[in-house]
Amino acid sequence: MSVYLTLGTYTNEGAGGLVEGDSDRRAVMETFHSSVGAKLLDYHITRGKYDFCALVDADSFEMIAALGLKAKGSGTVKDLVILESVDINQI
């Protein structure tokens, strides 16, 4: 498995749960990632260009890309950036 960092922004719909405070975003993200066989390692709400950063363990980039398409299709996130962590000593 490889580690991926996903950065993204919430749409107005996606941010609604944060503002109302009735949504456990980490639990939602854990369920969402496990639905495709990935494991959420860490999750942060961030300030700046992106609203969140997720650290994910997954079998392939394609798995994470499919997850990104699923997330965008839900209408709750946009502007996703997916980065693969690499071990510089193995390159």
N, C-alpha and C positions, 0 to 999 in steps of 0.2 A: 504494500500500500504506500501511497505517497501523501504528502501533506500539501494542502492548498490553502491559500488565503483568498477570501472573497470579500470584496468591498462593494458596497452598494448604497443607494439612497432609497428611502421609503417614498411612495406616492402619498398623496393626501389621505387616501383610504388606508394605506399601511401605517401611516403616522397616527391615525385616529386612535388606535389601541394604546399607543404610548401616551398620548395626551390624556385620554380618559383614565389611564392607569389600571384598567381591568384585564390586561392581557400580559401573561408571563411570556415575554418574547423568547427567552432562552428555551423554555419548554416547547414552544411552537417550533423553534429552529431545530431542536433535537429530534422531534417527531418528523419534521420535514426532511431532514438529512437521512434519518434511518429508513425512510420510505423508499430510498433508492440504494440502500446498503452502505451508505457513508456514515461516518461517525463525527459528530460535532465535538471538537476538542476544547474550543474556547469561543466565546462570543462577547463582543463589546459594542455598546452604543458609543458613537464617536461624535465629536464636533468637528466641523470643517467641511470639506467637499463631500465626504461620505458620511452617512448616518450610522453605518454599522460595519464591523469587521468580524468575519467568522474564520476560525482556524479549523480545517476539516481534514480528516483522514479518509481517503477514498482509493479505490482500485485503479482509477484511470481519469485522465483529463476529460474524456468523453462522458464519464459518469457525472462529473461536476458541471460540465457544460449542459447536460440534459437537465440537471437540477436547476441551473440558471434559467433555462427556457421555461421550465415548470413554474419557477418563481415569478418570472416576468408575465407569464400567462395568467397568473392569479390576480394581477392588477395591483399588487401591494408593494412591489419593488421595481426599480428602474436603475439605469446606469451601473450595471454590474461589471466589475473587473475581477477576473480570476487569475491568480498568480500561483505558479507551482514552486514550492520550496525545493531547493536543490542543495546537495552536499558538495561544496566546492572541492573537497578532496577526492570525490569520485568522478569529477568531470575531466 
